[in-house]
Amino acid sequence: MDAGEYLEAAVRDVLTATEAGVDDRIGYAALLLAVTGALDEADRLVEQWLARTERPVSALAPDPVRARAWAMLFEARGGRPAWAEGLPPLDLDAEERAHAVSLRRAVSDLEGVLPPGPIAEVVKQVAPARPDRVRTALADGDLARWASLAGPRPDVATLAATRALAPALVAGADPLGLRDWAPACAGALVAALHERYPPELGSWPELIAEIVRLRGHGAGSLPRGGVTPEPRPGPLLRDRPVLPPPASEAAIRSAELRLGVELPPDHRDFLRTCDGLPADVVFPRLLGTADLRTENGVVVLAEPAVLLLSARHVVEVDPVLGTTVHESFRAALLQHATLLAQAS
């Protein structure tokens, strides 16, 4: 398969397809990642899909083969991840027997040529039949031959559902050679999910709590004296992280007098929620009231000075990606939350 073409089409479908189409794309992509040995990336993608859509996980395994595929992978990895609790357990011995029969089933040379209906069924019965080479390769345990025959959209569900091969897949056999590409694939699809289903982070405590949660901070990892926000309940805000303490109105006003500017309302609301935030891998340290400063007529909002307040716009300077002008401080932090979800 062409990984670039596949990912471009998958991202487009996540952004524009029907809800069922999104579920199909994510279900296929998660299995594709799993059969490359990238189980952590498969888990990340499914978890983000669950958080974004809140649909039942059974939507990712709507047919017997996909359900069987996940069951065989779970057995091979020694247990189910937390996201799979909604998938019903299967009788693996019975599923293995049914799958073995399907792998050896002969196919008609006319299969798929005629539209479904009575005529197609009659023709199917009398037309010459032959073994399916792709499924036969799986029945023979030949991953290299399967990969060479799999085509532009490999049937990864049938592959993963082959019980004898599942342990090798979990161990990283990677028949399609996509292991190094897997993180980029998962990240792009997670970003597309966030764009289609933006998180409902209406209040500043909700937004900051989500950023802290995505950064991986626990309750004991932030300064003492922090406050616990009361966000709306939801899958993204379950952990209720402890936030740094807010700035007082006096501290905010003192900073404005020292800077000689009035801070935008949304930046004041940020400081009222938490007086700055520490740096992480994708964002600089956000300065609190005591550290805000001006340089050449602009207010420096971060350390290093890559986030600036100029003419009531927030300018983000990135040495690699260039300069981005955000309409507000909140918009910059929403973008940060999206990048964290993609990288988490």
Salt bridges, closest charged atoms under 4 A:
ASP13 OD2 - ARG25 NE 2.73
GLU19 OE1 - ARG55 NH1 2.59
GLU19 OE2 - ARG196 NH2 3.17
ASP23 OD1 - ARG55 NH2 2.75
ASP24 OD1 - ARG66 NH2 3.10
ASP24 OD2 - ARG153 NH2 3.67
GLU41 OE1 - ARG44 NH2 2.83
ASP43 OD2 - ARG77 NH2 2.84
GLU75 OE2 - ARG163 NH2 2.65
ASP93 OD1 - ARG163 NH1 2.77
GLU95 OE1 - ARG68 NE 2.73
GLU96 OE1 - ARG163 NH1 2.96
ASP109 OD1 - ARG130 NE 2.70
GLU111 OE1 - ARG105 NH1 3.82
GLU121 OE2 - LYS124 NZ 3.41
ASP140 OD1 - ARG104 NH2 3.00
ASP140 OD2 - ARG145 NH2 2.92
ASP142 OD2 - ARG145 NE 3.30
GLU206 OE2 - ARG232 NH1 3.52
GLU210 OE1 - ARG213 NE 3.03
GLU230 OE1 - ARG240 NH1 2.70
GLU249 OE1 - ARG268 NH1 3.80
GLU249 OE2 - ARG272 NE 2.47
GLU256 OE1 - ARG253 NH1 3.25
GLU256 OE2 - ARG268 NE 2.93
ASP269 OD1 - ARG272 NH1 2.59
ASP280 OD2 - ARG215 NE 3.48
ASP291 OD2 - ARG285 NH1 3.36
GLU295 OE2 - ARG293 NE 2.96
GLU303 OE1 - ARG293 NH1 3.16
GLU316 OE1 - HIS326 NE2 2.65
